[in-house]
């Protein structure tokens, strides 16, 4: 397998960053907004986005052919964008995780692999379900990294309209987070729009 110069767009304490480095991958990490100049200066050949807060421009993505992916904790096309876990309970949509190719949209790229998960609504909180989604997506990434890196993964178009949310969309519903992130998900699941 050829050596990639990977740009990891996400938190510096991510277990995936350590996992990649332990496997001898050359990884540069940032949470800052990137530019085409940054990509060229660092000689980046592969992008992994995981919890990155910025949209990557088409100009940058054009430099990567099947070598720019995103890890998203929703079952796409549902709950693109911000707070996917929260919205999956509010809107009663499928819950899960998706690894997909990056495009210039918000979580709209072709799916590489995804996995649905069922939660016990009477047992989970937003925090515990969030943690389980992150464990699941990290496992999925580690199990499939070799194929992803080699570009041997199938591409599957996202089917259906799905949904997308911004951070502002959640603000009118913040009152539902009675116990912050420890709010039982059953309370969100019971929510009905008036």
Steps between C-alpha positions, in 0.01 A plus 500: 500500500643838406573756770254787522558838660173522693333815621279416798238773540372453852590505866859441607388250766309278256571127549513468119792740478701282740383181323619630162836610639551163671464339157779710360281747312638850445228718656467876542210615718314830508160637596566830322354605165726376221598653167631367170837655588507308831428173316782561253750616763439189711491272192170346615387193302201385710240680715309347792237730647350401836309765691647781285298821516571645156380428147795409277498688171464335160837651410665290772289188442594502130855416612379168644350211304333251737743621764287736708255345745279603788383308807149609603295370793171472318339253264519712186312653328332572834633769731774656295679792663492592869375298797407184304446291812260755651298526178475123454292482820299818438408397144487124570731419211736203469804521727845395395833603355630563149841528338468686172703675234524875541336732252427871522163442672422440866531122549367435149782292352475141380484241776794264552353307791235555763346316789167543672466468877199452725490672838295402804306824536434431866868452586696751293580865551627736232850456645497118507351469151752755368786300650370173349477662156861615524621157608308343210635737233855460626467120482353525150788722391768270646343191342483665156800732491711275276229494229424869542868591467537283189191657342346153468168597656176513311321833472133513578292809426294630788138419432206712610476856617615440858549805720759761590535720808711795609601591854234773496224244435549345845479827699114512513505145643771551762228501767460124435851439635374498859813323625741627236667216312379259771141552384330162444442451128144382569413863584623611157330208327166599657532856371226604257521813287201724559 
